[in-house]
Amino acid sequence: MPQQRSAYIVAYSKTRSNQRSDEYGGSESNWMRFITEIAEAVRAQWPDDKPLFVRLSVEDNWGPEQSARLAKILKTKGVDVIDCSSGGITDAAPILGKEIKYSYQVPLSEFVRRHADIMTMAVGLIIHGDQAEQILRNGQAELIAVGREILNNPNWPMDAALKLGVEGPFRNVPPQFGYWLGTRAKRGFGTKPSTWQNGLDDSDKAP
């Protein structure tokens, strides 16, 4: 997945970090040239039946409007999904402002999806299964990327499936795990995972 974030060399499409005066700098179309050429080169080698993602810093030292224009171009080059993040060029996250809240970068995904007519992946303090599900149902993204929460809880997909009442929540784990987890779940006692509650004194409450 090519990344157009400022920590990477692909970040030519940034007015503050790109001070070039050749065909890769100086104008919006030139700033977009490098990531576009990379997308073309990768797509030429990547199988047609496999999706190609590009991660954009949608709001940094330019805004969602420019990112949507770039996403439109990338779509014509064979990019299937835009992974919508923000920030990185400075120590401030532009969209965050003074308030840290769940799903704070999801509006960027929704904006690019709507204005570029391309599938997007949402990121940014997406912690809970019902939160992720609501983003998808609201049409704000086609995909959800869970990052640090997976580090905190590597079994997040299974945990979310249980809490959302998905049928067969253990079907995507190795069979030797799924069998025993399923057996425990049928007991009717002690079936909630440790991530569901704070401890024995909080056994009836979800976090």
C-alpha positions in Angstrom: 0.0 0.0 0.0 1.7 3.2 -1.1 1.6 5.9 1.6 1.5 9.6 0.9 2.1 10.6 4.5 4.8 13.1 5.5 7.0 10.6 7.2 7.6 8.9 3.9 9.4 9.9 0.7 6.0 9.7 -1.2 5.0 12.9 0.6 5.8 15.1 -2.5 2.2 16.2 -2.6 2.7 18.6 0.3 3.3 22.3 -0.1 5.3 22.6 3.1 7.6 19.6 2.6 8.0 19.8 -1.1 10.1 22.7 -2.1 11.1 21.4 -5.5 10.9 23.6 -8.6 11.0 20.9 -11.2 8.2 18.8 -12.6 7.6 17.3 -9.1 7.0 20.6 -7.4 5.6 24.1 -7.7 2.0 23.4 -8.5 -0.8 21.1 -7.3 -0.6 18.9 -10.4 3.2 18.6 -9.9 2.9 17.8 -6.2 0.5 14.9 -7.2 2.8 13.6 -9.8 5.1 11.3 -7.8 2.3 9.4 -5.9 0.4 9.1 -9.2 3.5 7.6 -10.9 4.0 5.2 -8.0 0.4 4.1 -8.2 0.7 3.5 -11.9 3.9 1.5 -11.5 2.5 -0.7 -8.7 -0.8 -1.3 -10.5 1.1 -2.5 -13.6 2.7 -5.2 -11.5 -0.1 -5.9 -9.0 -2.7 -8.5 -10.1 -5.9 -7.0 -11.5 -8.0 -9.2 -9.1 -6.2 -7.8 -6.0 -7.1 -4.4 -4.5 -4.7 -1.5 -4.5 -4.8 0.8 -1.5 -3.2 4.3 -1.1 -3.0 5.9 2.3 -3.5 9.7 2.2 -2.9 12.3 4.8 -6.1 13.9 3.8 -5.7 17.0 6.0 -2.2 18.2 6.8 -0.8 21.3 5.1 -3.4 21.0 2.5 -7.0 20.1 2.9 -9.7 17.5 2.0 -10.6 19.2 -1.2 -7.1 18.7 -2.7 -7.0 15.1 -1.4 -10.4 14.4 -3.0 -9.0 15.7 -6.3 -5.9 13.5 -5.9 -8.1 10.5 -5.1 -10.1 11.0 -8.3 -6.8 10.9 -10.3 -5.6 7.8 -8.4 -8.8 6.0 -9.1 -8.1 6.4 -12.9 -4.7 4.9 -12.3 -6.2 1.7 -10.8 -6.3 2.5 -7.1 -9.3 0.9 -5.4 -9.3 2.2 -1.9 -8.1 5.4 -0.1 -7.0 4.9 3.5 -7.8 8.3 5.1 -5.5 9.6 7.8 -4.3 13.1 8.7 -1.4 15.0 10.1 2.2 14.1 10.4 4.0 17.1 8.8 3.8 19.0 12.1 3.3 17.9 15.7 -0.4 18.8 15.4 -3.3 16.8 14.0 -5.2 19.4 12.0 -8.6 17.8 12.3 -8.3 17.0 15.9 -8.3 20.5 17.3 -8.6 20.7 21.0 -10.9 17.7 21.5 -9.9 14.1 21.4 -12.9 12.0 20.5 -13.9 8.7 19.0 -13.8 8.4 15.2 -12.2 11.9 14.9 -10.8 11.2 11.4 -13.9 9.5 10.0 -15.3 12.7 8.5 -12.2 12.7 6.2 -13.1 9.3 4.9 -16.6 10.3 4.3 -15.6 13.5 2.5 -13.2 11.7 0.1 -15.7 8.9 -0.5 -18.4 11.4 -1.4 -16.4 13.8 -3.5 -14.0 11.4 -5.3 -16.5 8.5 -5.7 -14.0 6.0 -4.5 -14.0 3.4 -1.7 -12.4 4.5 1.5 -11.0 3.0 4.7 -11.7 4.9 8.0 -9.1 5.2 10.8 -8.8 7.2 14.0 -9.7 6.2 17.6 -12.0 3.4 16.3 -12.1 1.3 19.5 -15.4 -0.6 19.7 -17.2 -3.1 17.5 -20.5 -1.2 17.5 -18.6 2.0 16.7 -17.0 0.4 13.6 -20.3 -1.1 12.6 -22.1 2.3 12.7 -19.5 3.9 10.5 -20.1 1.3 7.9 -23.9 1.5 8.2 -23.7 5.3 7.9 -21.9 5.0 4.6 -18.8 6.8 5.8 -16.4 4.1 4.7 -16.3 0.7 3.1 -13.6 -0.6 5.4 -12.4 0.0 9.0 -8.7 0.0 10.0 -8.1 -0.8 13.7 -4.5 -0.1 14.7 -3.5 0.5 18.3 -6.6 -1.2 19.7 -5.4 -4.4 18.0 -2.1 -4.0 19.8 -4.1 -3.7 23.0 -6.4 -6.6 22.2 -5.1 -8.9 19.4 -8.4 -10.8 19.5 -10.4 -7.6 18.7 -12.2 -9.1 15.7 -13.5 -12.1 17.7 -14.3 -9.8 20.6 -16.3 -7.5 18.4 -18.1 -10.3 16.8 -19.2 -11.6 20.2 -20.5 -8.3 21.3 -22.3 -7.6 18.1 -24.0 -11.0 18.2 -22.5 -12.3 15.0 -23.4 -15.9 14.3 -20.4 -18.2 14.6 -18.0 -15.6 16.2 -15.2 -18.2 16.4 -15.3 -19.4 12.8 -12.4 -17.2 11.8 -9.9 -18.5 14.4 -8.0 -21.8 14.1 -10.3 -24.8 14.5 -8.5 -26.0 17.6 -9.2 -22.6 19.3 -12.7 -22.3 17.9 -13.8 -25.7 19.2 -12.9 -24.9 22.9 -14.1 -21.3 22.8 -17.4 -22.5 21.3 -17.7 -25.2 24.0 -17.1 -22.6 26.8 -19.7 -20.3 25.2 -22.4 -23.0 25.4 -21.9 -23.4 29.1 -23.9 -20.3 30.0 -21.5 -19.3 32.8 -18.1 -17.6 32.6 -18.4 -17.2 28.9 -17.7 -13.5 28.5 -14.0 -12.7 27.7 -11.9 -10.7 30.1 -12.1 -7.7 27.7 -15.8 -7.6 28.4 -15.6 -6.6 32.0 -13.2 -5.0 34.5 -13.2 -8.0 36.9 -15.5 -10.3 38.9 -17.1 -7.3 40.6 -18.2 -6.0 37.3 -19.4 -9.2 35.7 -22.7 -7.8 34.6 -21.4 -4.7 32.9 -19.8 -4.1 29.6 -16.9 -1.7 29.5 
